[in-house]
Amino acid sequence: MSTSDFLQIALFIGVLLALTPFVGGYMARVYSGERTFLTPLMSPLERGIYRLCGVDPQAQQRWTGYAVAMLAFNACGFLLLFLILRLQGYLPFNPEGIPGMSADLAFNTAVSFTTNTNWQAYSGESGLSYLSQMMGLTTQNFVSAATGMAVLVALIRGLVRRDGTVGSFPVDLVRTLLYILLPLSLLAAIVLVAEGVPQNLSAYVPATTVEGAQQTIAQGPAASQIAIKQLGTNGGGFFGVNSAHPLENPTPISNFLEMVFILLIPMALVYTFGKMVKDRRQGLAIFAAMGVLYLAGLFTVYFAEQNVHPELAAAGIETSAGNMEGKETRFGVVNSVLWAQSTTAASNGSVNSMHDSFTPLGGMIPMFNMMLGEVVFGGVGAGLYGMLIFVVLTVFIAGLMVGRTPEYLGKKIEAKEVTLALIAIFTLPLGIVAFSAVGSVLPVAAASIQEVGPHGLSEILYAYSSATGNNGSAFAGFGADTPYHNTMLGIAMLVGRFFMILPVLAIAGSLAAKQPVAASAGTFPTHGPLFVTLLVAVVLIVGGLTFFPALALGPIAEHLAMIQGMQF
């Protein structure tokens, strides 16, 4: 590793570590109902929203009521976005006269942004009007992110409360939007505009290139959407090639800041967790486990991308820059790798390089991040509540080792919680392995695969891993915009989102009704190195046992074939 690459990685991680306690502590005060520096500005607006919607901010919900409110709100958001996309040809702020989407593509896109997946089977500048981008997608970028954060807070309350309530979904949603996502997005958008990202409603600009060719330069309210797409781990690009586009990510500074935005809230929420359960050591233990997994994946991809195909090396082609296929020369290998690892670890899905062009092992790690449920910091809220599912399994296994009922933060982890945790984890192979298997054999689905051999399998595995993991990044090459894949990927997104959320809320409700028990000499400590090691092992073993056979047929087989000089 060069000194320059090491310093870039160290600076990136250092900035995030420095910001984590400030942002995490602030969010803990917001969710605890404490006064913050934004309270004088936002409190009147917050009260007005409650009055307008008929919400009692003091009322508390059990998990069932919380789940019904969450599902109803998201169903309304899906329906509104679906109608906007279908009717955009008749709606204002459409200077290019872009027609409405087909029914299957509108279904896929509406599900995608409602579930915080942001999978895109279209190109933003040619497929969406400004109204669809602003009122449709950007709105869902905010509320889908806020939904995930609200569910996490409900689970945290389940660990600390004793009365069976987990909070109020409307209140958690409003506070997340007003006190966290809106202020941060406003600051981020201003910075991005300063870096050259457009924010306007102007018509597209015709231009003549230096070679004399005609080109149309897309405009639009890009900065506001890009800010929340990164901060909310949404990832949907305003332009077709996402953050590889020079107007969506114009400078090295914008590239660095957008990567920081991706991981800022997910990392800070782990600190928030420690504050809210009144034991920072618990948050630090989970943070350490996530950090180990993140760094292991990062350096695996980095060293894989420092190499190029043996056939190119044998032909004497310059290889000192590493594998630059599909990467921006202005970012190079290290920034492409940092982005790829961060976006798939954090359920973000934005890209500044084409993952399809990574080496087999370099492309496998982002895929594996998604197969794990993106619990390595993960999406805002979703990553941590996904990791807490693994915590439930870990303390259960530890309980079996010492021969006593497992506990976590003083709450007994019994058969009900373990069963619900397993249901949540089983959503991943259901959406990834089962849907990929069907798509690999049905002619109407397999026709979308561009490559033959193991790389072709990787394409479809990546697509359904991205959908089920609510990531949204694409492996390129895969022809997703067909009625079959638009429908099936949409179903996979719903499975990955709500089949995970409902068991999480059920666990929160079950734990919230339990009385805490005092720690004893037989209590397994959940804040030390042993627990961190065991948690990392459980995550990797569960992921490995579930997905290794599929990975062995895809990227691993491709890597071994590449070493032997085989080409497909």
C-alpha positions in Angstrom: 0.0 0.0 0.0 1.4 3.4 -1.0 1.7 6.2 1.6 -0.8 8.3 -0.3 -3.4 5.5 -0.2 -2.8 4.8 3.5 -3.2 8.5 4.3 -6.4 8.8 2.4 -7.9 5.9 4.2 -6.7 7.1 7.6 -8.0 10.6 7.0 -11.4 9.2 6.0 -11.7 7.0 9.0 -10.3 9.7 11.3 -12.9 12.3 10.3 -15.7 9.8 10.9 -14.4 8.8 14.3 -14.1 12.4 15.3 -17.7 13.3 14.2 -19.3 10.1 15.6 -19.6 11.1 19.3 -20.9 14.6 18.5 -23.6 13.5 16.1 -24.4 10.4 18.1 -24.8 12.3 21.4 -27.0 14.8 19.7 -29.3 12.1 18.3 -29.5 10.5 21.7 -30.8 13.8 23.1 -33.3 14.1 20.3 -34.8 10.7 20.8 -34.8 11.1 24.6 -36.9 14.2 24.2 -34.2 16.5 25.7 -33.6 20.1 24.6 -31.1 20.7 21.8 -29.8 23.8 20.1 -32.5 23.4 17.4 -35.4 23.1 19.9 -36.3 26.9 19.8 -36.6 26.7 16.0 -38.1 23.3 15.5 -40.4 22.9 18.5 -43.2 25.2 17.2 -43.1 23.4 13.9 -43.1 20.0 15.6 -46.2 20.9 17.7 -47.9 22.3 14.7 -47.4 19.0 12.8 -48.8 17.0 15.7 -51.9 19.2 15.9 -52.5 19.1 12.1 -52.2 15.3 12.1 -54.1 14.7 15.3 -51.1 13.1 17.1 -50.8 13.1 20.9 -47.0 13.4 21.4 -47.3 11.9 24.9 -49.1 8.8 23.8 -47.1 5.6 23.8 -47.6 2.6 21.5 -47.0 -1.1 21.9 -45.2 -2.8 19.2 -48.3 -3.8 17.3 -49.6 -0.2 17.2 -46.1 1.0 16.2 -46.0 -1.5 13.4 -49.4 -0.7 12.0 -48.6 3.0 12.0 -45.3 2.4 10.2 -46.9 0.1 7.6 -49.8 2.5 6.9 -47.5 5.4 6.5 -45.2 3.6 4.1 -48.1 2.2 2.1 -49.4 5.7 1.6 -46.0 6.9 0.5 -45.7 4.0 -2.0 -49.1 4.8 -3.5 -48.3 8.5 -3.8 -45.0 7.9 -5.5 -46.4 5.3 -7.8 -49.1 7.8 -9.0 -46.5 10.6 -9.5 -44.3 8.3 -11.6 -47.2 7.1 -13.7 -48.6 10.6 -14.3 -45.4 12.7 -14.5 -46.0 13.4 -18.2 -49.1 15.4 -17.2 -47.6 17.1 -14.2 -45.6 20.4 -14.0 -41.8 20.9 -13.7 -41.1 18.6 -16.7 -39.2 20.9 -19.1 -38.0 17.9 -21.2 -41.5 16.4 -21.6 -40.5 13.1 -20.2 -43.5 10.6 -20.3 -44.8 8.6 -17.3 -43.2 5.3 -16.4 -44.6 2.0 -17.4 -46.6 0.2 -14.6 -44.0 -2.4 -13.8 -41.1 0.2 -13.7 -43.2 2.6 -11.6 -44.0 -0.3 -9.2 -40.3 -1.2 -9.0 -39.2 2.4 -8.4 -41.9 3.2 -5.9 -41.1 0.1 -3.9 -37.4 0.9 -4.2 -37.6 4.3 -2.7 -40.2 3.4 -0.1 -38.0 0.7 1.2 -34.8 2.8 1.3 -33.4 0.6 -1.4 -33.2 3.1 -4.3 -32.6 0.5 -6.9 -32.8 2.2 -10.3 -33.8 0.4 -13.5 -33.8 3.8 -15.4 -31.6 6.7 -16.0 -32.5 9.7 -13.9 -31.9 12.5 -16.4 -33.9 10.8 -19.1 -36.5 8.9 -17.1 -37.7 11.4 -14.5 -39.1 15.0 -14.4 -38.0 17.5 -11.8 -41.3 17.0 -10.0 -40.7 13.3 -9.8 -37.2 13.9 -8.5 -38.2 16.4 -5.9 -41.7 15.6 -4.7 -41.4 11.9 -5.3 -37.9 10.5 -4.8 -36.4 13.1 -2.5 -39.5 13.0 -0.2 -39.1 9.2 0.1 -35.4 9.6 0.6 -36.3 11.5 3.8 -39.2 9.4 5.1 -37.7 6.0 4.3 -34.5 6.9 6.1 -36.5 8.2 9.1 -38.6 5.0 9.2 -35.4 2.9 9.7 -34.2 5.2 12.4 -37.5 5.1 14.2 -37.6 1.3 14.2 -34.1 1.2 15.7 -35.1 3.6 18.5 -38.2 1.5 19.2 -35.9 -1.6 19.6 -33.6 0.4 21.9 -36.6 1.4 24.1 -37.6 -2.3 24.2 -34.2 -3.0 25.8 -34.6 -0.4 28.5 -38.3 -0.1 29.2 -40.5 -2.3 31.4 -44.1 -1.2 30.6 -44.5 -2.9 27.2 -44.4 0.3 25.1 -41.8 1.2 22.5 -42.6 4.8 21.8 -44.7 6.6 19.2 -44.0 6.1 15.5 -45.4 9.5 14.4 -43.3 11.3 17.0 -40.1 9.4 16.2 -40.6 10.0 12.5 -41.2 13.8 12.9 -38.3 14.3 15.3 -36.0 12.3 13.0 -37.0 14.5 10.0 -37.0 17.9 11.8 -34.0 17.6 14.1 -31.7 15.3 12.3 -32.2 14.7 8.5 -33.4 18.1 7.4 -30.6 20.2 9.1 -27.9 17.8 8.1 -29.2 17.7 4.5 -29.4 21.4 4.3 -25.8 21.8 5.3 -24.7 19.0 3.0 -26.6 20.5 0.0 -25.0 23.9 0.5 -21.5 22.3 0.6 -22.3 20.3 -2.6 -23.5 23.4 -4.4 -20.3 25.1 -3.5 -18.4 22.2 -5.0 -20.3 22.6 -8.3 -23.3 20.3 -8.0 -26.3 21.9 -9.8 -29.4 23.0 -7.9 -31.9 24.6 -10.3 -35.0 24.0 -12.4 -33.5 25.1 -15.7 -34.0 23.2 -19.0 -31.2 21.0 -20.3 -28.4 22.8 -22.0 -27.2 22.0 -25.6 -23.5 22.1 -26.0 -20.8 21.5 -28.7 -17.8 19.4 -27.7 -14.2 20.2 -28.7 -14.6 17.6 -31.5 -17.7 19.3 -32.8 -20.2 16.8 -31.6 -23.6 17.9 -30.1 -24.3 17.1 -26.5 -27.1 17.8 -24.0 -26.0 18.7 -20.5 -28.6 17.7 -17.9 -29.6 20.2 -15.2 -31.9 20.1 -12.2 -32.2 20.1 -8.4 -29.4 17.6 -7.9 -27.7 18.9 -4.8 -30.7 18.6 -2.5 -31.3 15.0 -3.6 -27.7 14.0 -3.4 -27.4 15.3 0.1 -30.2 13.2 1.5 -29.3 10.2 -0.7 -26.0 9.9 1.1 -27.0 11.0 4.6 -30.0 8.7 4.5 -28.1 5.8 3.0 -30.6 5.9 0.1 -28.1 6.0 -2.8 -30.4 6.7 -5.8 -28.5 8.8 -8.3 -29.9 12.0 -9.8 -28.0 11.1 -13.0 -27.8 7.7 -14.6 -24.2 6.9 -13.7 -24.8 8.0 -10.1 -21.8 9.5 -8.3 -19.4 8.8 -11.2 -21.2 11.7 -13.0 -19.1 14.9 -13.0 -22.1 17.0 -12.0 -23.2 14.7 -9.2 -19.7 14.3 -7.8 -17.5 16.9 -9.4 -14.4 17.2 -7.3 -12.1 15.1 -5.0 -13.6 17.2 -2.1 -17.1 16.3 -3.0 -16.1 12.7 -3.3 -14.6 12.7 0.1 -17.5 14.5 1.7 -20.1 12.2 0.1 -18.3 9.2 1.4 -18.3 10.7 4.9 -22.0 11.4 4.6 -22.7 7.8 3.7 -21.3 6.4 7.0 -21.8 9.4 9.3 -25.3 8.6 10.7 -24.9 4.8 10.8 -21.7 5.1 12.8 -23.1 7.8 15.1 -26.2 5.7 15.8 -24.1 3.1 17.5 -22.9 5.8 19.9 -26.5 6.8 20.3 -27.4 3.3 21.3 -24.7 3.3 24.0 -26.1 6.6 25.4 -29.7 5.5 25.3 -29.1 2.2 27.1 -26.9 4.1 29.6 -23.9 1.8 29.0 -21.5 3.2 26.5 -19.4 0.0 26.6 -22.3 -1.8 24.9 -22.2 0.6 22.0 -18.4 0.4 21.9 -18.5 -3.4 21.6 -20.9 -3.3 18.7 -18.9 -0.5 17.1 -15.7 -2.6 17.4 -17.4 -5.6 15.8 -18.6 -3.5 12.9 -15.2 -1.8 12.6 -13.4 -5.2 12.3 -15.8 -6.4 9.6 -15.5 -3.1 7.7 -11.7 -2.9 7.7 -11.4 -6.6 6.8 -13.6 -6.0 3.8 -12.0 -2.8 2.8 -8.4 -4.1 2.7 -9.5 -7.3 0.9 -11.1 -5.3 -1.9 -8.1 -2.8 -1.9 -5.5 -5.5 -2.4 -7.7 -7.4 -4.9 -8.0 -4.2 -7.0 -4.3 -3.5 -6.9 -4.0 -6.4 -9.2 -5.2 -6.7 -12.8 -6.2 -9.7 -15.0 -3.2 -12.0 -15.5 -3.8 -11.9 -19.3 -3.2 -8.1 -19.3 -0.1 -8.4 -17.2 1.2 -11.1 -19.5 0.6 -8.8 -22.5 2.9 -6.2 -20.9 0.1 -3.7 -20.3 0.9 -1.1 -17.7 -0.4 -2.3 -14.3 1.1 0.0 -11.8 -2.2 1.9 -11.2 -4.0 -1.4 -10.4 -7.3 -2.5 -12.0 -8.6 0.8 -13.4 -11.3 -0.7 -15.6 -14.7 0.9 -14.8 -13.1 3.4 -12.5 -12.7 7.2 -12.7 -9.1 8.2 -13.2 -9.7 11.3 -11.0 -10.6 8.9 -8.1 -8.2 6.0 -8.7 -8.3 2.6 -7.0 -8.3 3.7 -3.3 -11.3 6.1 -3.6 -13.2 3.7 -5.7 -12.5 0.9 -3.2 -13.4 3.1 -0.2 -16.7 4.0 -1.8 -17.5 0.5 -2.9 -16.9 -0.9 0.6 -18.7 2.0 2.3 -21.8 2.0 0.1 -22.4 -1.8 0.4 -21.5 -1.9 4.1 -23.9 1.0 4.8 -26.9 0.0 2.6 -26.3 3.1 0.6 -26.1 1.8 -3.0 -24.5 4.8 -4.7 -21.5 4.2 -6.8 -18.5 6.1 -8.2 -17.2 3.1 -10.1 -18.7 0.1 -11.8 -18.6 -2.9 -9.5 -19.1 -5.2 -12.5 -15.5 -4.3 -13.6 -13.9 -5.1 -10.2 -11.8 -8.3 -10.0 -13.8 -11.4 -8.9 -12.7 -11.1 -5.3 -13.0 -7.3 -5.3 -16.6 -7.6 -6.5 -17.4 -10.5 -4.1 -16.8 -8.5 -0.9 -19.5 -5.8 -1.7 -21.8 -8.6 -2.6 -21.1 -10.4 0.7 -21.7 -7.2 2.6 -25.2 -7.1 1.2 -25.7 -10.8 1.9 -25.0 -10.2 5.6 -27.9 -7.8 5.7 -25.5 -4.9 5.6 -25.0 -4.9 9.3 -21.5 -3.4 9.0 -22.8 0.0 10.2 -25.5 -0.6 7.6 -28.3 1.7 6.6 -29.5 4.4 8.9 -31.2 2.5 11.7 -31.5 -0.7 9.6 -27.8 -1.6 10.0 -27.8 -1.4 13.8 -31.1 -3.2 14.3 -29.8 -5.9 12.0 -26.7 -6.2 14.0 -28.8 -6.4 17.2 -30.5 -9.4 15.7 -27.1 -11.1 15.5 -26.5 -9.9 19.1 -29.6 -11.9 20.1 -28.2 -15.0 18.4 -24.7 -14.4 19.9 -25.9 -14.2 23.5 -28.1 -17.2 22.9 -25.1 -19.2 21.8 -23.1 -17.9 24.7 -25.9 -19.0 27.1 -25.8 -22.5 25.7 -22.0 -22.5 26.3 -22.3 -21.6 30.0 -25.6 -23.5 30.6 -27.9 -20.7 31.6 -30.6 -18.5 30.1 -29.0 -15.8 28.0 -29.4 -12.1 28.9 -28.7 -8.9 27.2 -28.8 -5.6 29.0 -30.5 -7.3 31.9 -33.3 -8.7 29.7 -33.8 -12.5 29.4 -33.4 -13.7 25.8 -35.8 -16.6 25.5 -37.2 -18.8 22.8 -39.6 -16.2 21.5 -36.8 -13.6 20.8 -34.5 -16.2 19.2 -37.3 -17.5 17.0 -38.1 -13.9 15.8 -34.4 -13.3 15.2 -34.2 -16.4 13.0 -37.2 -15.3 11.1 -35.6 -12.0 10.4 -32.3 -13.6 9.3 -34.1 -16.1 7.0 -35.4 -13.2 4.9 -32.0 -12.9 3.4 -31.7 -16.4 1.8 -35.3 -16.2 0.8 -34.9 -13.0 -1.2 -31.3 -13.7 -2.4 -30.8 -17.4 -3.0 -34.4 -18.4 -3.8 -35.1 -15.5 -6.2 -31.7 -15.8 -7.9 -32.2 -19.5 -8.4 -35.5 -19.0 -10.1 -34.1 -16.1 -12.2 -31.2 -18.2 -13.3 -33.3 -21.0 -14.9 -36.3 -19.1 -16.3 -35.6 -18.0 -19.8 -37.5 -14.7 -19.5 -35.3 -13.9 -16.4 -32.0 -15.3 -17.6 -32.1 -13.3 -20.8 -31.1 -10.2 -18.7 -27.8 -11.8 -17.8 -25.1 -10.2 -20.0 -22.1 -12.6 -19.3 -21.7 -16.3 -19.5 -20.1 -18.5 -16.9 -19.6 -17.6 -13.2 -19.7 -13.9 -13.9 -23.2 -14.2 -15.2 -24.3 -15.9 -12.0 -22.6 -13.1 -10.0 -24.7 -10.5 -12.0 -28.0 -12.0 -10.9 -26.7 -12.8 -7.4 -25.6 -9.2 -7.0 -29.0 -7.9 -8.2 -31.1 -9.8 -5.8 -28.6 -9.3 -2.9 -28.9 -5.6 -3.6 -32.7 -5.7 -3.6 -33.1 -7.9 -0.6 -30.5 -6.1 1.4 -32.2 -2.8 0.4 -28.9 -1.5 -1.0 -29.7 -0.5 -4.5 -26.3 -0.6 -6.1 -26.0 -2.5 -9.4 -23.4 -4.8 -10.9 -23.8 -3.1 -14.3 -24.3 -5.4 -17.3 -27.5 -6.9 -15.8 -30.6 -5.9 -17.8 -33.0 -5.2 -15.0 -35.6 -3.1 -16.7 -37.9 -6.0 -17.8 -41.4 -6.7 -16.5 -40.2 -9.9 -14.8 -37.2 -8.4 -12.9 -39.0 -5.1 -12.1 -41.7 -7.2 -10.4 -39.5 -9.7 -8.7 -36.9 -7.3 -7.6 -39.7 -5.1 -6.1 -41.0 -8.1 -4.2 -37.5 -8.9 -3.0 -37.2 -5.3 -1.7 -40.4 -5.6 0.2 -39.3 -8.9 1.7 -35.9 -7.5 2.7 -37.4 -4.4 4.4 -40.6 -5.4 6.1 -39.9 -9.1 6.8 -37.0 -7.8 8.8 -38.7 -4.8 10.5 -41.7 -6.7 11.8 -39.7 -9.3 13.7 -37.5 -6.5 15.1 -40.5 -4.6 16.4 -41.9 -7.9 17.8 -38.6 -8.4 19.7 -38.8 -4.8 20.9 -42.3 -5.4 22.3 -41.4 -8.7 23.9 -38.4 -7.2 25.6 -40.2 -4.1 26.7 -42.7 -6.2 28.7 -39.9 -7.9 30.7 -38.5 -6.9 34.0 -34.7 -6.6 34.1 -32.7 -9.1 36.1 -29.7 -8.3 38.1 -26.3 -9.4 36.7 -24.7 -12.3 38.5 -21.5 -14.2 38.5 -22.8 -16.4 35.6 -23.9 -13.5 33.4 -22.0 -13.4 30.2 -20.4 -9.9 29.7 -21.4 -8.3 26.4 -19.0 -5.5 26.3 -15.5 -7.1 26.2 -13.2 -8.5 23.6 -14.6 -12.0 23.9 -18.1 -10.9 23.1 -16.8 -8.8 20.1 -14.9 -11.8 18.8 -18.0 -14.1 19.2 -20.3 -11.6 17.5 -18.0 -11.2 14.5 -17.7 -15.0 14.3 -21.5 -15.5 14.4 -22.0 -12.9 11.6 -19.4 -14.5 9.4 -20.5 -18.1 10.1 -24.1 -17.5 9.5 -23.3 -15.6 6.3 -20.8 -18.2 5.2 -23.0 -21.2 5.8 -25.9 -19.5 4.0 -24.2 -18.0 1.0 -20.8 -19.7 0.5 -22.2 -22.3 -2.0 -23.6 -19.5 -4.2 -20.4 -17.5 -3.9 -18.4 -20.6 -4.8 -20.2 -20.9 -8.0 -19.9 -17.2 -8.8 -17.0 -15.0 -7.9 -14.8 -17.7 -6.3 -15.1 -19.9 -9.3 -14.3 -16.9 -11.5 -11.3 -16.0 -9.5 -9.9 -19.5 -9.7 -10.6 -19.6 -13.5 -8.8 -16.2 -13.9 -5.7 -17.6 -12.2 -5.7 -20.6 -14.6 -6.0 -18.2 -17.5 -9.5 -19.2 -18.4 -11.8 -16.6 -20.1 -15.5 -16.7 -20.7 
